[in-house]
């Protein structure tokens, strides 16, 4: 089973915890020996790992199901559906009498 990848929040919280806890423990303990610094570093890494693992991981969002107003649908058979035909009159031009149209005048292609 593959391990899930850490989120950005886990990286950020874990890294900040390591840095700040290391500084705090070094300042409080006032250690200058190599062994003391190593113990502080290992303790800070363990604390950072603990913080990173306790950050809630990203969960996929649940989408609420859409409920229909009516559970029964009326189906219309495809054969009974008739196409709608409509005629739309052309818009009237100003200054022209109805029913009289001018011929289209175009230049001949040369």
N, C-alpha and C positions, 0 to 999 in steps of 0.2 A: 504494500500500500504506500503510495507516494505521500510525502509530507506536504501540507499546504504551504504556500509561500507566505512569508510575513508581510503584513501590510505596512504602509508608510507610517501609520501611527505607532506601530510596534517598534519600528526602527528608531523613530524620533524619541519616544519615551525611554527606550532602552539605552540609546546613546547618551541622552541628557543625564540619565540616572548614573551611568558609569562615570561620566566626566565630573559631575557635581559631587557625587559621593566620594570619588577619589580625592578631589581637592579638599572636601570637608574633613575626611579622615586623616589626610596628611597634615592639615593645619591643626586639628585637634590633638593628634598623637605626637606631633613634633618629632617624628622619627627621621633619622638621617642614614640609618644602616640599610644595606641592600636587602637584607632579609625582611626588615620592617616594611620597606616600600613594596616588596613582592607580595607580602601578606595583604597589604592594603589594596594593591592592584587586583589580586585574585578575589578578594572580598567584594570589591566594586564591580568586577565582571559578573560575579554570581548574583549580586543584587540587581544589576542591569538586566540579566537574563530572566530573573524572577519577575521583574516589572514588565518586561516585554511579553512574557507568556501570560500574564494576568490581564493584559489589555484585551478588551473584547474584540474578537475578530469580526471582519465585515461579513454580514449575512446577506444573502440575496433578498431583495425586497419582494414582499408578497403583495400581489395586486388583488384587490377585492373583486370578486366576480360581479359582473354586471347582470342585474336582474331585469328581465323584460316585464313590461306592464301587463302583458297578456301572455299566458303560456300557450294559448291556442292560436295558431296562425291560420289564416284563410288562404288557401291556395287557389289560384286561378289557372285552369288548364291552358296550355299554350295554344291549342287549336282555337279556342274561343276568343283569344285576344285579337282584336281587329286594329289595323293601323289607322291612325288618325290623319285625315287629310284636311288641310285648311288652305284657303286661298287668301292671300293678303294683297290688297290693292297697292299699286305703286303710289308713292307720295306725289301729291300734286305740286307742280311748280307755280311760282307766283307769276301772274300775268298771262297764263295760258288758259285757254278754255278747256273744259273737260271733254275728253274724247278726241281732241285734236292733238296729234303728236307731230313733232318735227322729225324729218329724216336725219339719220346720223350721217354727218359729213366727215369723211376721213381723207387724208391725202393718199394718193396712190404710192405704192412702194417704188422707189426709183432704182 
